Amino acid sequence: ELMQKSYVDIYAQMNTYILPLITLPGFFSVVISSWVLPAFSNAYERSRQQAKTIFVFSAFLCLAIGCSCSLIYYFFSTEVCHLLYHATKMASLLKLLALPFSIYAMQPVLSCILHGASKSTRALFDPCAGCLLRLISMILFVKHSLPDAAAYSLSIRSRVTTMLQLH
């Protein structure tokens, strides 16, 4: 029962405190992607070079935002948790997920780029594959009594989805 309480506590901390923080850069990416979709679609029809420039600029901007936030969360996890939540028990979990989620901010823009390039099937497949891998990894990690199973599987899903979209 002690192990179950640990799983429940970690899962609660992750969903209540950590996920809103590590997905915050995604807000900026959604804003950028609302500009990217029509601009990229128009450029994709006219000039592949211009479309490539839009892609590189938007992806780099989202990556810079994601990496900046991740570095702040990684190096100042205790301070961020104390400032926002007046508690630091979840700081180690924030630090654990901060760096893997640095590329998460690219996902909305990458999805828009795929839609703009008429690859909507791919834009649907990649997150589904990432979620399936997350479920499989969660089962394997929990089976081996890994307390941070949810955090590790979420990290794997984020990386796999982003890498599939980049491919």
C-alpha positions as CSV (number, residue, x, y, z in Angstrom):
1,E,0.0,0.0,0.0
2,L,2.9,2.3,0.6
3,M,4.0,1.9,-3.0
4,Q,0.5,2.7,-4.2
5,K,0.4,5.9,-2.2
6,S,3.7,6.8,-3.8
7,Y,2.3,6.3,-7.3
8,V,-0.8,8.2,-6.4
9,D,1.2,11.1,-4.9
10,I,3.5,11.3,-7.9
11,Y,0.7,11.2,-10.4
12,A,-1.2,13.8,-8.5
13,Q,1.8,16.1,-8.3
14,M,2.5,15.6,-12.0
15,N,-1.1,16.4,-13.1
16,T,-1.8,19.2,-10.6
17,Y,1.5,21.1,-10.5
18,I,4.0,19.9,-13.1
19,L,2.0,19.5,-16.3
20,P,0.7,23.1,-16.3
21,L,4.2,24.4,-16.0
22,I,6.0,22.2,-18.6
23,T,3.2,22.6,-21.1
24,L,3.2,26.4,-20.7
25,P,5.6,27.0,-23.7
26,G,3.0,25.2,-25.8
27,F,0.7,28.2,-25.3
28,F,3.2,30.4,-27.2
29,S,3.5,27.7,-29.9
30,V,-0.2,27.6,-30.4
31,V,-0.2,31.4,-31.0
32,I,2.7,31.0,-33.4
33,S,1.0,28.1,-35.2
34,S,-2.1,30.2,-35.8
35,W,0.1,32.5,-37.9
36,V,2.1,29.7,-39.4
37,L,-0.6,27.6,-41.0
38,P,-2.0,30.2,-43.5
39,A,1.5,31.7,-44.2
40,F,3.1,28.2,-44.7
41,S,0.2,27.0,-46.9
42,N,0.4,30.0,-49.2
43,A,4.2,29.8,-49.3
44,Y,4.1,26.0,-49.9
45,E,2.0,26.6,-53.0
46,R,4.3,29.4,-54.4
47,S,7.8,28.9,-53.2
48,R,9.3,25.9,-51.4
49,Q,12.2,28.1,-50.3
50,Q,9.9,30.6,-48.6
51,A,7.9,27.7,-47.0
52,K,11.2,26.3,-45.7
53,T,12.2,29.7,-44.3
54,I,8.8,30.0,-42.5
55,F,9.2,26.5,-41.1
56,V,12.8,27.1,-39.9
57,F,11.9,30.4,-38.3
58,S,8.8,29.2,-36.5
59,A,10.4,25.9,-35.3
60,F,13.5,27.7,-34.1
61,L,11.3,30.3,-32.2
62,C,9.3,27.6,-30.6
63,L,12.4,25.6,-29.7
64,A,14.0,28.7,-28.2
65,I,10.9,29.3,-26.1
66,G,10.7,25.7,-25.0
67,C,14.4,25.5,-24.1
68,S,14.4,28.7,-22.2
69,C,11.5,27.6,-20.1
70,S,13.0,24.2,-19.6
71,L,16.3,25.6,-18.5
72,I,14.6,27.8,-16.0
73,Y,12.5,24.9,-14.7
74,Y,15.6,22.7,-14.5
75,F,18.0,25.0,-12.7
76,F,15.4,26.8,-10.6
77,S,12.8,24.1,-10.0
78,T,12.7,24.6,-6.2
79,E,12.3,28.4,-6.6
80,V,9.6,28.1,-9.3
81,C,7.6,25.7,-7.2
82,H,8.0,27.7,-4.1
83,L,7.0,30.9,-5.9
84,L,3.9,29.5,-7.7
85,Y,2.7,26.8,-5.3
86,H,4.3,27.7,-1.9
87,A,5.5,24.1,-1.8
88,T,8.6,22.3,-3.0
89,K,7.8,18.6,-2.8
90,M,7.2,18.5,-6.5
91,A,10.4,20.2,-7.5
92,S,12.3,17.0,-8.2
93,L,9.6,15.9,-10.6
94,L,9.7,19.3,-12.3
95,K,13.4,18.9,-12.7
96,L,13.0,15.4,-14.1
97,L,10.6,16.5,-16.8
98,A,12.0,19.9,-17.6
99,L,14.6,19.0,-20.2
100,P,12.7,16.2,-22.0
101,F,9.9,18.7,-22.5
102,S,12.1,21.3,-24.1
103,I,11.1,20.1,-27.5
104,Y,7.4,19.8,-26.6
105,A,6.8,23.5,-27.6
106,M,7.5,22.6,-31.3
107,Q,4.6,20.1,-31.6
108,P,1.8,22.6,-32.4
109,V,3.9,24.3,-35.1
110,L,5.0,20.9,-36.5
111,S,1.4,19.8,-36.7
112,C,0.4,22.9,-38.5
113,I,3.3,22.5,-41.0
114,L,2.1,19.0,-41.7
115,H,-1.4,20.2,-42.3
116,G,-0.2,23.0,-44.5
117,A,1.8,20.5,-46.6
118,S,-1.3,18.4,-47.1
119,K,0.0,15.7,-44.8
120,S,-2.9,15.6,-42.4
121,T,-2.8,11.8,-42.1
122,R,0.8,12.1,-40.8
123,A,-0.3,14.9,-38.4
124,L,-2.8,12.5,-36.9
125,F,-0.7,9.3,-36.9
126,D,2.4,10.8,-35.1
127,P,0.6,11.8,-31.8
128,C,-1.4,8.5,-31.9
129,A,1.9,6.5,-32.2
130,G,3.3,8.6,-29.3
131,C,0.3,7.9,-27.1
132,L,0.4,4.2,-27.9
133,L,4.1,4.1,-27.0
134,R,3.3,6.0,-23.8
135,L,0.7,3.4,-22.7
136,I,3.1,0.5,-23.5
137,S,6.0,2.2,-21.6
138,M,3.7,3.0,-18.7
139,I,2.7,-0.7,-18.4
140,L,6.3,-1.8,-18.5
141,F,7.5,0.8,-16.0
142,V,4.7,0.1,-13.5
143,K,5.3,-3.6,-13.9
144,H,8.8,-3.1,-12.7
145,S,7.7,-0.9,-9.8
146,L,9.2,2.3,-11.1
147,P,7.8,5.2,-9.0
148,D,8.2,7.8,-11.8
149,A,6.5,5.6,-14.4
150,A,4.0,8.2,-15.5
151,A,6.7,10.9,-15.8
152,Y,9.0,8.7,-17.8
153,S,6.3,7.5,-20.1
154,L,5.0,11.1,-20.7
155,S,8.6,12.1,-21.5
156,I,8.9,9.3,-24.0
157,R,5.6,10.2,-25.7
158,S,6.7,13.8,-26.0
159,R,10.0,13.0,-27.6
160,V,8.7,10.3,-29.9
161,T,5.8,12.5,-31.2
162,T,8.1,15.4,-31.8
163,M,10.7,13.3,-33.6
164,L,8.1,11.6,-35.7
165,Q,6.7,15.0,-36.7
166,L,10.2,16.3,-37.5
167,H,10.9,13.2,-39.7
